[in-house]
Amino acid sequence: MLISIVIPTCNESENVSLIANAINEALESTTNYEIIFVDDSTDNTPDVLQQLASVNPRVRYEHRENERGLGTAVVRGFQLAKGNVITVLDADLQHPPDMLNCMLDQIEAGYDVVIPSRFVPGGDDGGLTVHRKLISWVARMMGKIALKKVRPINDPTSGFIMFRRDVIEGVQLKPIGWKILIEILVKGHYRHVIEIPYRFLVRTTGESKMSLKEQWNYVRHLARLIKDSPEDRRFYTFALVGLSGVIVNMAIYAVFVHWGIRVPVAGALSAMTALVSNYMLNDRITWADANHGASLVRMAKYAVASLVGIAVDVAVLNVLYGAGVSFLAANLFGISVATVGNYVVNNAWVWKTKRGIQPVIGSQPLNAANSWQRGVAK
């Protein structure tokens, strides 16, 4: 088994030798590993890497002149890697190389993806300032809300990961910014994932590359992953179709009332028109890949699901309004609950979307007997 350790660098001249030496010390009993630096530096880091590679045959590097970005640097490292197991860690020593042997143990135990986590029992994110902890928490929550495969993971924004090469075989990775793990979780081919605790250390040299630009790139990255993931895109499309139904309903209602049709009749006709419009858009767009079977049967099921959704909306509204919640807030919450429930029913019953193989997510609690004790919080 050859382990390829990919390290993206940008102006880390003080750290590259330190991280390489720490890896060599951690893996001194492992003969098959290589260290690949992908460098975007504008300082003397390439000269340090050249010197390092000349004395350490395990080290390779590539300096990029016309491209920058942590995500693309990591993907370039994947392309250069020769190993059947790939690891990614930062050059700033906040990801302790002491963890590598434990990560490898989990790969050898059968896991496809190993994620050192700050947020499982025994983990610690003490290496972050309060400001950075807040940014990290917001980023994690955004990823979990936006992407289904990310939700079970406690630390999806970690930059520290080990996985089998098969996980990304044939996968087109198009990262924007700094969070490659989320893209691997969304697009990769894996069955078993495990999170193990570690202590995120304090940076001692060099400067953090976090910036407003990188935070914006993260938002763009999430949006691209939603667009590229049918499973996640479907819900947002469903919500947009529902919004279009409100517009159709109101427009038809206004026209009918203007024509002198009685309000109750106008309301019923406009609601039916919106229901048909929503069904057609969902059938042709939201579930375009699943519209098998008789269309009339699907439409009848859709009507039933919609009526149930309306009943749920009204029930939630009445309960909350009766409990003293304002009429607007109660209605909004009712609509939200009904929308999510309606989507689940439509996905599972009306269009009968098939579920893919669901990954098994595990976690490794802190154990004083583990050989990687130095790498985790004590």
C-alpha positions as a printed Julia matrix, in Angstrom:
378×3 Matrix{Float64}:
   0.0    0.0     0.0
   1.43   3.37   -1.07
   0.24   6.44    0.84
   0.3    9.77   -0.99
   0.29  12.78    1.34
  -0.86  15.92   -0.49
   0.02  19.28    1.05
  -1.03  22.56   -0.63
   1.27  25.47    0.18
   1.27  29.21   -0.29
   4.1   31.2     1.3
   4.87  28.53    3.89
   8.68  28.59    3.65
   9.02  28.33    7.45
   6.74  25.29    7.67
   7.44  22.94    4.75
  10.57  21.38    6.25
   8.89  21.14    9.65
   5.84  19.35    8.28
   7.96  16.98    6.16
  10.13  16.08    9.16
   7.07  15.57   11.35
   5.55  13.23    8.74
   8.8   11.28    8.46
   8.92  10.91   12.23
   5.27   9.82   12.42
   5.6    7.28    9.6
   9.14   6.06   10.29
   7.89   2.46   10.45
   5.99   2.83    7.17
   8.12   2.38    4.06
   5.55   3.16    1.36
   4.62   6.83    1.42
   5.28   9.94   -0.58
   4.87  13.64    0.24
   3.57  15.88   -2.54
   3.65  19.65   -2.17
   1.6   21.7    -4.62
   2.88  25.24   -4.23
   1.36  28.59   -5.18
   3.88  30.71   -3.3
   5.23  34.14   -4.21
   8.07  34.0    -1.64
  11.05  31.66   -1.44
   9.02  28.54   -0.62
   9.85  26.92   -4.02
  13.57  27.21   -3.21
  13.01  25.56    0.17
  10.99  22.8    -1.5
  13.72  22.24   -4.07
  16.28  21.85   -1.3
  13.94  19.56    0.64
  13.29  17.34   -2.38
  17.0   17.05   -3.06
  17.71  15.53    0.36
  14.44  13.63    0.92
  13.58  11.16   -1.88
  10.03  10.86   -0.56
   9.3   14.51   -1.34
   8.0   15.77   -4.67
   6.65  19.22   -5.44
   5.14  21.27   -8.21
   5.22  25.06   -8.24
   2.32  26.68  -10.1
   2.94  30.04  -11.72
  -0.41  30.87  -13.31
  -2.93  29.29  -10.97
  -3.76  29.74   -7.31
  -6.28  28.28   -4.91
  -6.19  25.69   -2.16
  -8.9   23.52   -3.69
  -7.35  23.32   -7.14
  -3.93  22.73   -5.57
  -5.31  19.71   -3.71
  -6.9   18.32   -6.88
  -3.59  18.77   -8.7
  -1.99  16.81   -5.87
  -4.51  14.02   -6.46
  -3.45  13.93  -10.1
   0.24  13.73   -9.15
  -0.31  11.12   -6.44
   0.78   7.55   -7.16
  -0.67   5.97   -4.03
  -3.82   3.91   -3.6
  -4.45   5.8    -0.36
  -4.46   9.6    -0.37
  -4.16  12.0     2.54
  -4.63  15.76    2.62
  -3.34  18.01    5.39
  -2.28  21.62    5.73
   1.32  22.76    5.86
   0.83  24.95    8.94
   1.13  22.05   11.45
  -2.38  22.62   12.8
  -3.18  19.12   11.49
  -0.9   16.9    13.63
   1.0   14.29   11.57
   0.83  12.06   14.67
  -2.69  11.23   13.48
  -1.54   9.58   10.24
  -0.95   6.11   11.7
  -4.38   6.05   13.33
  -5.99   7.18   10.09
  -4.16   4.42    8.24
  -5.36   1.89   10.84
  -8.96   2.85   10.0
  -8.31   2.46    6.25
  -6.84  -0.98    6.88
  -9.91  -1.79    9.02
 -12.1   -1.29    5.94
 -13.15   2.36    6.0
 -13.16   4.25    2.71
 -12.92   7.76    4.16
 -11.3    8.77    7.46
 -11.96  12.25    8.82
 -10.09  13.54   11.88
 -12.78  15.55   13.62
 -12.72  18.42   16.09
 -16.35  17.79   17.04
 -16.63  14.16   18.14
 -15.96  13.17   21.78
 -12.27  13.77   22.44
 -11.83  16.29   19.65
 -10.88  19.92   20.19
 -10.9   23.03   17.97
  -8.77  25.01   20.4
  -6.4   26.09   17.63
  -8.99  28.57   16.35
  -9.69  32.06   17.63
 -13.24  32.88   18.74
 -13.78  34.74   15.44
 -12.57  31.78   13.4
 -14.68  29.37   15.5
 -17.76  31.39   14.61
 -16.87  31.37   10.9
 -16.21  27.63   11.07
 -19.56  26.97   12.79
 -21.49  29.0    10.21
 -19.68  27.2     7.36
 -20.48  23.78    8.85
 -24.14  24.64    9.35
 -24.45  25.99    5.8
 -22.97  22.78    4.39
 -25.22  20.57    6.51
 -28.37  22.49    5.57
 -27.53  22.64    1.87
 -26.26  19.11    1.17
 -27.79  15.83    2.34
 -24.6   13.74    2.33
 -22.85  16.3     4.52
 -25.48  16.28    7.31
 -24.28  13.16    9.2
 -20.68  14.45    9.35
 -19.68  16.38   12.46
 -16.69  18.14   10.86
 -17.4   18.45    7.12
 -15.22  21.56    6.7
 -12.09  19.79    7.9
  -9.08  20.07    5.64
  -7.62  16.87    7.13
  -8.7   13.62    5.42
  -7.52  10.19    4.28
  -9.35   8.09    1.71
  -8.94   5.27   -0.77
  -8.16   6.4    -4.31
 -11.27   4.53   -5.52
 -13.39   7.16   -3.75
 -12.51   9.79   -6.38
 -11.87   7.48   -9.34
 -13.75   8.88  -12.34
 -15.08  11.83  -10.3
 -14.72  15.31  -11.75
 -13.72  17.57   -8.87
 -14.25  21.28   -9.49
 -13.45  22.98   -6.19
 -13.85  26.68   -5.55
 -11.89  27.81   -2.52
 -10.79  25.77    0.43
 -13.18  22.92    1.28
 -12.4   19.87   -0.84
 -13.81  17.4     1.74
 -17.4   18.53    1.15
 -17.06  17.92   -2.59
 -15.61  14.46   -1.97
 -18.51  13.65    0.37
 -21.07  14.8    -2.21
 -19.51  13.29   -5.34
 -17.28  10.47   -4.12
 -17.83   6.7    -4.3
 -17.71   5.41   -0.74
 -19.58   3.12    1.61
 -17.96   3.48    5.03
 -16.88   6.74    6.65
 -15.41   7.23   10.1
 -14.62  10.32   12.14
 -11.86  10.12   14.75
 -11.1   12.83   17.31
  -8.1   15.08   17.1
  -6.87  18.31   18.57
  -6.64  21.17   16.07
  -3.38  22.87   17.01
  -2.4   26.53   17.17
  -0.46  27.91   14.19
   3.02  28.89   15.34
   4.53  30.28   12.13
   3.25  31.79    8.88
  -0.11  33.46    8.32
  -3.63  32.09    7.88
  -4.97  32.23    4.32
  -8.58  32.79    5.48
 -10.15  35.89    3.89
 -13.53  37.28    2.86
 -12.77  36.11   -0.67
 -12.31  32.53    0.51
 -15.55  32.72    2.49
 -17.4   33.93   -0.61
 -15.78  31.13   -2.62
 -17.15  28.65   -0.09
 -20.69  29.95   -0.67
 -20.16  29.65   -4.44
 -18.83  26.13   -3.94
 -21.96  25.07   -2.03
 -24.16  26.54   -4.76
 -22.24  24.63   -7.45
 -22.48  21.37   -5.5
 -26.24  21.82   -5.13
 -26.5   22.42   -8.88
 -24.39  19.33   -9.66
 -26.22  17.06   -7.18
 -29.67  15.93   -8.4
 -30.54  14.69   -4.92
 -29.96  18.12   -3.37
 -31.05  20.23   -6.33
 -34.44  18.54   -6.36
 -35.69  20.11   -3.11
 -34.69  23.65   -4.12
 -36.34  23.19   -7.51
 -39.47  21.91   -5.75
 -39.52  25.02   -3.54
 -39.13  27.32   -6.57
 -41.96  25.52   -8.35
 -44.09  26.0    -5.24
 -43.29  29.72   -5.29
 -44.27  29.9    -8.95
 -47.57  28.25   -7.97
 -48.28  31.07   -5.54
 -47.71  33.6    -8.32
 -49.93  31.66  -10.74
 -52.61  31.33   -8.08
 -52.66  35.04   -7.27
 -52.59  36.12  -10.93
 -55.46  33.82  -11.97
 -57.41  34.75   -8.86
 -57.08  38.48   -9.62
 -58.16  37.97  -13.25
 -61.22  35.87  -12.3
 -62.34  38.34   -9.66
 -61.88  41.17  -12.17
 -64.11  39.26  -14.6
 -66.84  39.22  -11.97
 -66.51  35.6   -10.87
 -67.5   35.14   -7.23
 -64.58  35.12   -4.8
 -65.03  31.53   -3.51
 -65.27  30.18   -7.06
 -62.32  32.32   -8.21
 -60.29  31.03   -5.28
 -61.1   27.39   -6.06
 -60.36  27.75   -9.78
 -57.1   29.6    -9.22
 -55.99  26.97   -6.69
 -56.74  24.16   -9.16
 -54.87  26.0   -11.91
 -51.84  26.43   -9.64
 -51.97  22.76   -8.67
 -51.93  21.67  -12.34
 -49.13  24.15  -13.11
 -47.05  22.91  -10.19
 -47.58  19.29  -11.19
 -46.48  19.89  -14.79
 -43.35  21.8   -13.73
 -42.4   19.21  -11.13
 -43.0   16.38  -13.6
 -40.94  18.01  -16.36
 -38.2   19.61  -14.25
 -37.98  18.58  -10.59
 -38.46  14.85  -11.17
 -37.65  14.73  -14.89
 -35.44  11.67  -14.3
 -38.19   9.77  -12.46
 -41.38  10.43  -14.42
 -42.07   6.79  -15.29
 -45.5    5.21  -15.24
 -48.92   6.64  -16.05
 -49.05  10.44  -15.92
 -52.69  10.57  -14.76
 -51.93   8.26  -11.83
 -49.01  10.48  -10.82
 -51.17  13.57  -11.08
 -53.85  11.99   -8.89
 -51.22  11.07   -6.29
 -49.81  14.6    -6.52
 -53.27  16.06   -5.86
 -53.7   13.83   -2.81
 -50.25  14.79   -1.51
 -51.02  18.47   -2.05
 -54.32  18.23   -0.18
 -52.59  16.46    2.71
 -49.96  19.22    2.68
 -52.68  21.88    2.9
 -54.24  20.01    5.83
 -50.88  19.86    7.62
 -50.33  23.58    6.95
 -53.72  24.5     8.43
 -53.29  22.17   11.42
 -49.89  23.58   12.33
 -51.17  27.12   11.81
 -54.14  26.53   14.14
 -52.01  24.93   16.88
 -49.43  27.72   16.85
 -51.97  30.53   16.56
 -53.94  29.0    19.42
 -50.73  28.96   21.48
 -50.32  32.71   21.04
 -47.97  32.84   18.04
 -48.69  35.72   15.66
 -50.89  34.82   12.7
 -48.15  35.59   10.16
 -45.45  33.58   11.96
 -47.86  30.68   12.51
 -48.77  30.61    8.83
 -45.13  30.8     7.73
 -44.16  27.9     9.98
 -47.13  25.89    8.76
 -46.12  26.47    5.15
 -42.52  25.43    5.94
 -43.56  22.19    7.64
 -46.04  21.36    4.88
 -43.46  22.09    2.16
 -40.86  19.75    3.63
 -43.45  17.04    4.28
 -44.95  17.47    0.82
 -41.53  17.11   -0.76
 -40.8   13.9     1.14
 -44.15  12.39    0.11
 -43.74  13.41   -3.52
 -40.2   12.1    -3.65
 -41.01   8.74   -2.06
 -44.56   8.09   -3.28
 -45.59  10.2    -6.27
 -42.38   9.93   -8.28
 -40.87   7.0    -6.33
 -37.29   8.2    -6.51
 -34.87   5.35   -5.85
 -32.43   5.81   -3.0
 -28.8    5.1    -3.73
 -26.52   3.16   -1.42
 -26.41   5.08    1.85
 -22.97   5.51    3.42
 -22.36   4.13    6.91
 -21.03   6.86    9.18
 -19.06   5.87   12.27
 -17.02   7.62   14.92
 -14.1    6.53   17.07
 -14.24   7.69   20.71
 -11.17   8.83   22.56
  -9.27   5.89   24.05
  -6.21   6.3    26.2
  -4.84   3.04   24.8
  -4.69   4.39   21.26
  -1.21   4.98   19.86
  -2.3    8.37   18.51
  -2.96   9.87   21.95
  -0.59  12.79   21.31
  -2.69  13.95   18.37
  -5.94  14.33   20.25
  -7.21  16.45   23.08
  -6.16  15.19   26.51
